[in-house]
Amino acid sequence: MIEKSFKSKFFLKFTAGIIGGIAIVIAVLYLILPRPDISRYAEVVASFIMADDVLTSTFIIAGAIEVIFITLVIVLISVFASHKIAGPIYRLEKAIDGLSNADLGQTVRFRGYDQLHNVAPIFNNMLHGFRERLDIISRAHEDLEKARKGLDNTPESVERLKEKIDILEKEIKRFTL
């Protein structure tokens, strides 16, 4: 689940990008528009005509700059946001693949700012539980092998072997998925 703080930060970054783009457009308009020295009515009319010509091309240029700027900001924010989500998913996928290949010696680590940072301890605890359960089963199997090797057809050794088989069977049944 995506945390609320991540959503609000994403929204703030996106809004800042749009505001930054608008600021660039205003700055471009301010720098490009002519500022004539007006002292007569004819000069005022001429400056409006000149401003109309300049404004048309300026708005086209400023709009193009705005689109490029906003596109870049959206791409950068999207890449950063997807990295915070896709990276942990990739690492978790590798850990699960290792688990499917019986590699229980691994651990999963996420960065503190990753969206799935709370999954790592849960996954690592699960692996720790698997290792403990398999160690118990392995010890029970070793005890069974010792009892089997010590089997001398006496009722006590047969009973000891049955007891070790029961213990191993019980531990295997406890290890259910």
VOBA-1610 file (N, C-alpha, C; in pm, whole numbers, padded with zeros to 5 digits, always signed):
BEGIN
Met+00084-00118+00000Met+00000+00000+00000Met+00089+00124+00000Ile+00055+00221-00081Ile+00133+00343-00090Ile+00096+00435+00026Glu+00197+00480+00098Glu+00174+00562+00216Glu+00124+00702+00177Lys+00050+00763+00268Lys-00006+00896+00241Lys+00105+01000+00225Ser+00213+00988+00303Ser+00321+01086+00292Ser+00385+01081+00153Phe+00395+00960+00096Phe+00449+00947-00040Phe+00358+01016-00140Lys+00227+00996-00124Lys+00131+01059-00216Lys+00140+01211-00207Ser+00146+01264-00083Ser+00150+01410-00069Ser+00280+01467-00121Lys+00391+01398-00099Lys+00519+01447-00153Lys+00516+01446-00305Phe+00460+01341-00363Phe+00450+01334-00509Phe+00365+01450-00561Phe+00252+01477-00496Phe+00165+01586-00538Phe+00236+01721-00526Leu+00308+01741-00416Leu+00381+01867-00397Leu+00490+01885-00503Lys+00562+01780-00536Lys+00666+01789-00639Lys+00604+01820-00775Phe+00494+01756-00804Phe+00426+01780-00931Phe+00377+01924-00939Thr+00316+01973-00831Thr+00266+02111-00827Thr+00381+02210-00839Ala+00492+02183-00771Ala+00609+02271-00780Ala+00662+02275-00923Gly+00658+02164-00992Gly+00702+02161-01132Gly+00614+02247-01220Ile+00484+02240-01200Ile+00392+02322-01280Ile+00412+02470-01249Ile+00425+02505-01122Ile+00446+02644-01083Ile+00579+02695-01139Gly+00682+02610-01135Gly+00811+02646-01193Gly+00799+02672-01343Gly+00722+02590-01411Gly+00699+02609-01555Gly+00628+02741-01583Ile+00528+02773-01504Ile+00456+02899-01521Ile+00549+03017-01495Ala+00636+03005-01395Ala+00733+03111-01366Ala+00827+03133-01484Ile+00867+03025-01547Ile+00955+03037-01664Ile+00883+03109-01778Val+00756+03073-01799Val+00679+03139-01905Val+00667+03288-01878Ile+00637+03325-01755Ile+00624+03468-01719Ile+00758+03539-01738Ala+00867+03474-01698Ala+00999+03535-01715Ala+01033+03555-01862Val+01000+03455-01944Val+01025+03468-02088Val+00942+03582-02146Leu+00817+03591-02108Leu+00732+03701-02156Leu+00788+03836-02114Tyr+00832+03845-01992Tyr+00885+03972-01943Tyr+01011+04013-02021Leu+01096+03915-02049Leu+01221+03946-02118Leu+01202+03974-02267Ile+01103+03911-02329Ile+01085+03925-02473Ile+01000+04046-02511Leu+00901+04078-02431Leu+00811+04188-02469Leu+00886+04320-02477Pro+00857+04398-02581Pro+00925+04528-02595Pro+00871+04627-02492Arg+00960+04718-02450Arg+00921+04823-02358Arg+00956+04958-02422Pro+00870+05003-02514Pro+00903+05128-02586Pro+00883+05251-02497Asp+00953+05355-02535Asp+00939+05485-02467Asp+00824+05557-02537Ile+00710+05570-02470Ile+00588+05622-02532Ile+00566+05766-02487Ser+00559+05855-02589Ser+00530+05995-02555Ser+00412+06050-02634Arg+00371+05985-02740Arg+00257+06032-02819Arg+00162+05917-02847Tyr+00038+05955-02887Tyr-00067+05857-02914Tyr-00027+05763-03026Ala+00035+05808-03129Ala+00074+05726-03243Ala+00175+05620-03197Glu+00261+05658-03105Glu+00358+05562-03055Glu+00290+05453-02971Val+00183+05492-02899Val+00107+05394-02821Val+00044+05291-02913Val-00020+05337-03020Val-00083+05245-03116Val+00023+05157-03181Ala+00134+05216-03219Ala+00242+05138-03282Ala+00296+05033-03184Ser+00308+05071-03055Ser+00359+04975-02957Ser+00262+04859-02937Phe+00128+04886-02943Phe+00030+04777-02933Phe+00040+04683-03052Ile+00057+04738-03170Ile+00070+04655-03291Ile+00197+04570-03281Met+00307+04634-03237Met+00433+04561-03222Met+00419+04455-03112Ala+00353+04490-03003Ala+00334+04395-02893Ala+00248+04278-02937Asp+00147+04303-03022Asp+00063+04195-03072Asp+00145+04096-03154Asp+00232+04146-03240Asp+00316+04058-03320Asp+00412+03977-03232Val+00470+04046-03135Val+00567+03981-03046Val+00495+03880-02955Leu+00376+03917-02905Leu+00304+03828-02813Leu+00267+03696-02879Thr+00226+03701-03004Thr+00188+03577-03072Thr+00305+03480-03074Ser+00419+03526-03122Ser+00535+03435-03128Ser+00585+03402-02987Thr+00574+03497-02895Thr+00619+03473-02759Thr+00535+03367-02690Phe+00404+03373-02707Phe+00317+03272-02645Phe+00344+03133-02703Ile+00373+03128-02831Ile+00405+02998-02891Ile+00535+02943-02832Ile+00636+03029-02824Ile+00764+02986-02767Ile+00748+02950-02619Ala+00679+03038-02544Ala+00660+03013-02401Ala+00579+02886-02377Gly+00479+02862-02458Gly+00399+02739-02445Gly+00482+02616-02472Ala+00568+02624-02574Ala+00655+02510-02604Ala+00752+02485-02488Ile+00808+02593-02433Ile+00898+02578-02319Ile+00824+02517-02200Glu+00703+02563-02176Glu+00621+02511-02065Glu+00595+02361-02083Val+00558+02321-02202Val+00530+02179-02228Val+00655+02096-02207Ile+00768+02143-02257Ile+00894+02069-02241Ile+00931+02061-02093Phe+00921+02172-02022Phe+00958+02175-01881Phe+00869+02083-01799Ile+00739+02092-01817Ile+00646+02008-01741Ile+00666+01861-01775Thr+00692+01832-01901Thr+00718+01693-01941Thr+00842+01640-01871Leu+00948+01719-01867Leu+01070+01676-01799Leu+01047+01655-01649Val+00975+01747-01587Val+00947+01734-01444Val+00864+01608-01417Ile+00764+01584-01499Ile+00679+01465-01480Ile+00761+01338-01499Val+00847+01336-01599Val+00930+01218-01624Val+01023+01194-01506Leu+01089+01299-01458Leu+01182+01283-01345Leu+01111+01236-01219Ile+00998+01297-01189Ile+00923+01256-01069Ile+00872+01113-01085Ser+00826+01078-01203Ser+00775+00941-01226Ser+00886+00838-01214Val+01003+00869-01269Val+01116+00775-01259Val+01154+00757-01113Phe+01164+00867-01039Phe+01199+00858-00897Phe+01094+00779-00819Ala+00968+00807-00844Ala+00860+00738-00772Ala+00858+00589-00807Ser+00874+00557-00935Ser+00871+00416-00973Ser+00993+00343-00919His+01105+00413-00906His+01224+00352-00849His+01201+00313-00703Lys+01124+00395-00632Lys+01094+00366-00492Lys+01001+00247-00478Ile+00928+00216-00582Ile+00833+00104-00577Ile+00891-00018-00649Ala+00944+00003-00770Ala+00992-00110-00851Ala+01119-00173-00794Gly+01208-00092-00736Gly+01332-00147-00680Gly+01306-00249-00571Pro+01224-00215-00472Pro+01195-00315-00368Pro+01123-00439-00422Ile+01036-00420-00518Ile+00966-00535-00576Ile+01067-00627-00645Tyr+01164-00568-00716Tyr+01267-00647-00783Tyr+01350-00725-00681Arg+01393-00657-00571Arg+01474-00725-00470Arg+01394-00836-00401Leu+01265-00811-00376Leu+01181-00912-00314Leu+01162-01031-00410Glu+01147-01002-00537Glu+01134-01108-00638Glu+01259-01195-00642Lys+01377-01133-00635Lys+01502-01210-00634Lys+01511-01297-00509Ala+01468-01244-00394Ala+01472-01321-00271Ala+01377-01439-00277Ile+01260-01419-00333Ile+01163-01529-00346Ile+01216-01634-00442Asp+01282-01590-00550Asp+01342-01684-00644Asp+01451-01765-00575Gly+01533-01698-00492Gly+01634-01770-00416Gly+01572-01869-00319Leu+01461-01829-00259Leu+01389-01918-00168Leu+01337-02040-00241Ser+01290-02020-00363Ser+01239-02134-00442Ser+01352-02229-00480Asn+01477-02179-00479Asn+01593-02264-00507Asn+01660-02311-00377Ala+01585-02308-00268Ala+01628-02358-00136Ala+01743-02278-00078Asp+01757-02151-00113Asp+01858-02063-00054Asp+01795-01988+00062Leu+01810-02046+00182Leu+01751-01985+00300Leu+01849-01895+00375Gly+01969-01879+00322Gly+02070-01800+00390Gly+02066-01653+00354Gln+01971-01611+00281Gln+01965-01472+00236Gln+01876-01388+00327Thr+01889-01257+00311Thr+01800-01163+00378Thr+01762-01056+00277Val+01654-00988+00304Val+01607-00881+00216Val+01627-00750+00290Arg+01686-00654+00219Arg+01706-00521+00277Arg+01650-00417+00181Phe+01572-00326+00237Phe+01520-00213+00160Phe+01573-00085+00221Arg+01577+00018+00139Arg+01615+00149+00191Arg+01499+00203+00273Gly+01530+00291+00365Gly+01428+00345+00455Gly+01319+00421+00383Tyr+01349+00478+00266Tyr+01248+00557+00194Tyr+01174+00476+00088Asp+01206+00346+00075Asp+01132+00261-00018Asp+00992+00236+00034Gln+00900+00220-00058Gln+00761+00202-00019Gln+00736+00069+00052Leu+00815-00032+00026Leu+00792-00163+00086Leu+00889-00190+00201His+00944-00084+00262His+01043-00104+00368His+00989-00185+00485Asn+00860-00185+00509Asn+00803-00261+00621Asn+00785-00409+00587Val+00804-00448+00461Val+00790-00588+00421Val+00918-00667+00452Ala+01034-00600+00447Ala+01162-00668+00466Ala+01170-00742+00600Pro+01137-00679+00714Pro+01147-00755+00839Pro+01051-00873+00845Ile+00935-00859+00785Ile+00838-00969+00784Ile+00894-01086+00703Phe+00949-01055+00585Phe+01006-01159+00499Phe+01127-01224+00568Asn+01213-01142+00629Asn+01331-01197+00697Asn+01291-01282+00817Asn+01187-01243+00889Asn+01138-01326+01000Asn+01085-01459+00948Met+01018-01456+00833Met+00969-01580+00773Met+01086-01672+00739Leu+01191-01616+00677Leu+01309-01697+00644Leu+01375-01752+00770His+01383-01671+00874His+01440-01716+01001His+01359-01833+01058Gly+01227-01821+01052Gly+01139-01930+01099Gly+01160-02057+01018Phe+01174-02043+00884Phe+01201-02160+00800Phe+01333-02225+00840Arg+01437-02142+00861Arg+01567-02198+00898Arg+01559-02272+01032Glu+01491-02212+01130Glu+01478-02277+01260Glu+01404-02410+01247Arg+01292-02409+01173Arg+01212-02530+01158Arg+01293-02638+01085Leu+01367-02600+00981Leu+01448-02698+00909Leu+01563-02750+00994Asp+01619-02666+01081Asp+01722-02713+01174Asp+01666-02817+01270Ile+01547-02794+01320Ile+01482-02890+01411Ile+01459-03022+01337Ile+01410-03014+01214Ile+01386-03135+01136Ile+01519-03206+01107Ser+01622-03128+01076Ser+01753-03188+01048Ser+01809-03259+01170Arg+01795-03196+01288Arg+01842-03261+01411Arg+01761-03389+01440Ala+01631-03383+01417Ala+01547-03502+01437Ala+01588-03613+01340His+01624-03574+01218His+01669-03673+01120His+01802-03734+01161Glu+01893-03651+01213Glu+02022-03702+01261Glu+02001-03799+01376Asp+01912-03766+01468Asp+01881-03856+01579Asp+01823-03987+01529Leu+01739-03978+01427Leu+01680-04098+01368Leu+01789-04185+01305Glu+01883-04121+01234Glu+01992-04197+01172Glu+02080-04265+01277Lys+02106-04193+01388Lys+02185-04254+01495Lys+02111-04375+01552Ala+01980-04360+01571Ala+01900-04472+01624Ala+01897-04587+01525Arg+01893-04557+01395Arg+01891-04662+01294Arg+02024-04737+01291Lys+02134-04660+01303Lys+02265-04725+01303Lys+02286-04807+01431Gly+02223-04766+01540Gly+02235-04839+01667Gly+02134-04951+01680Leu+02060-04975+01575Leu+01957-05080+01578Leu+02024-05217+01585Asp+01993-05289+01691Asp+02053-05423+01707Asp+01944-05529+01731Asn+01826-05497+01685Asn+01710-05587+01694Asn+01667-05619+01836Thr+01709-05541+01931Thr+01656-05557+02066Thr+01530-05474+02075Pro+01439-05509+02162Pro+01315-05433+02173Pro+01340-05285+02209Glu+01444-05258+02290Glu+01474-05120+02327Glu+01519-05038+02206Ser+01606-05095+02122Ser+01655-05021+02006Ser+01544-05001+01903Val+01457-05100+01890Val+01343-05086+01797Val+01249-04978+01850Glu+01226-04977+01980Glu+01139-04876+02040Glu+01200-04737+02025Arg+01332-04725+02045Arg+01402-04598+02030Arg+01389-04549+01884Leu+01402-04642+01789Leu+01390-04606+01647Leu+01248-04558+01617Lys+01147-04627+01668Lys+01008-04585+01648Lys+00984-04447+01709Glu+01042-04425+01826Glu+01028-04296+01892Glu+01089-04185+01807Lys+01206-04210+01751Lys+01274-04110+01666Lys+01195-04087+01537Ile+01136-04191+01483Ile+01051-04177+01363Ile+00930-04091+01396Asp+00868-04116+01510Asp+00751-04038+01552Asp+00788-03890+01570Ile+00903-03866+01633Ile+00947-03727+01654Ile+00969-03658+01519Leu+01038-03726+01428Leu+01063-03667+01295Leu+00932-03643+01222Glu+00842-03737+01226Glu+00712-03722+01161Glu+00634-03604+01219Lys+00639-03591+01351Lys+00569-03480+01418Lys+00628-03346+01375Glu+00760-03336+01368Glu+00825-03211+01326Glu+00795-03177+01181Ile+00792-03278+01096Ile+00759-03255+00954Ile+00615-03207+00940Lys+00524-03266+01017Lys+00384-03223+01011Lys+00368-03080+01061Arg+00452-03038+01158Arg+00446-02900+01207Arg+00495-02801+01102Phe+00574-02849+01009Phe+00630-02765+00904Phe+00539-02769+00782Thr+00423-02711+00796Thr+00328-02708+00686Thr+00321-02567+00630Leu+00300-02558+00503Leu+00290-02428+00437Leu+00146-02389+00418
//
